[in-house]
Every structure is written in C-alpha cells, then in structure tokens.
C-alpha cells in the first residue's frame, strides 16, 4: 500500500459498536480516530473503510478505493 496510497500500515481495533484506527503514513503525517456503530472512513490517501457491521459477533469491514 505504501507505493499506491502512501500508507505503511493500518492498525484496527474493534470492540462491540466501536472501531479504533491508526494509519501510519510514509510522510509521517499519521492519522487516528474512532467510529461508533457503522459508516465510512475516507482517508485522503484514496482508501475508504466501510464498517458494514460491528456488534457483539465482531466487525465486518470493506476496504476499497475512494471515488
């Protein structure tokens, strides 16, 4: 992902109804945050993380290029 999106790694931690993320970027301008429930996280690098489900059963995430 580093060459195409400028990302070294994406670290994710889930608990029921909450997703915490940390994005380690090549340029050192790292990003972190959290989302409660479901929704989208669109990174400036051109990646969107869609939180399809996040409940007691676990999280279902979809990674795709941003439009």
C-alpha positions in Angstrom: 0.0 0.0 0.0 2.9 2.3 0.5 3.6 3.0 -3.2 0.0 3.5 -4.2 -1.5 5.1 -1.2 1.4 6.4 0.9 0.5 4.1 3.8 2.9 2.0 5.8 0.2 0.1 7.7 -3.3 0.4 9.1 -4.0 -0.8 12.6 -7.5 -1.6 13.6 -9.1 -2.5 16.9 -12.7 -3.3 17.3 -15.0 -3.7 20.3 -18.8 -4.0 20.1 -20.1 -0.9 18.3 -16.7 0.9 18.1 -13.8 0.8 15.6 -10.5 2.5 16.5 -8.0 3.0 13.7 -4.4 4.2 13.3 -2.9 4.9 9.9 0.9 5.0 9.7 1.8 7.2 6.7 5.0 7.3 4.7 5.3 11.0 5.1 4.9 10.8 8.9 1.6 12.7 8.9 -0.2 9.8 10.8 -4.0 9.7 11.4 -6.0 8.1 14.2 -9.6 8.1 15.3 -12.6 6.0 16.0 -16.1 5.4 14.7 -19.1 4.2 16.7 -21.5 1.8 15.0 -21.4 1.6 11.2 -20.4 4.0 8.5 -17.4 5.1 6.4 -13.9 6.4 7.0 -12.5 8.0 3.9 -8.8 8.7 4.0 -7.1 11.4 2.0 -4.9 8.7 0.5 -7.7 7.3 -1.6 -8.9 4.5 0.6 -12.4 4.1 2.1 -13.0 1.8 5.0 -16.7 0.8 5.2 -17.9 -0.6 8.5 -20.7 -2.9 7.4 -21.3 -4.4 10.8 -19.8 -4.0 14.2 -21.6 -5.7 17.1 -21.1 -8.5 19.6 -20.4 -11.0 16.8 -17.5 -8.9 15.6 -16.8 -6.4 12.8 -17.2 -6.8 9.0 -15.1 -4.2 7.2 -14.7 -3.5 3.5 -11.7 -1.7 2.1 -11.9 0.0 -1.4 -10.5 2.9 -3.3 -12.3 6.2 -2.7 -14.2 7.8 -5.6 
